[in-house]
Amino acid sequence: MRKYEMMMIFKPNLSDEDLKTEEERIKNLILDSGGEFINSNLWGKRKLAYQIEKQNEGIYYLFYFRMPQNKLTEFKKTLKLNMNILRFMILKMEDTVNV
């Protein structure tokens, strides 16, 4: 399994309760894909560099996880269907980086 880092921007109108629900949903997606959840960090609400879906702000969340490479495409497709996510980006991490 490879290590990945995922930056995610949620819609700014989500409550703390909604954010916890989304975090749990993403953890479950990772585990259901045969992956391993490592860590997550909430960066909070920040101004966007440009408007996304008529939003000027977004709630930034950082996730670290391991997942089989062949499951990543299906994982991305599922994330694209989530209406609370404005953008996300997944990067492959080097094996020598400690989280």
Secondary structure, DSSP 4 states (H G I P E B T S, - for coil): -EEEEEEEEE-TT--HHHHHHHHHHHHHHHHHTT-EEEEEEEEEEEEEEEEETTEEEEEEEEEEEEE-GGGHHHHHHHHHT-TTEEEEEEEEPPTT---
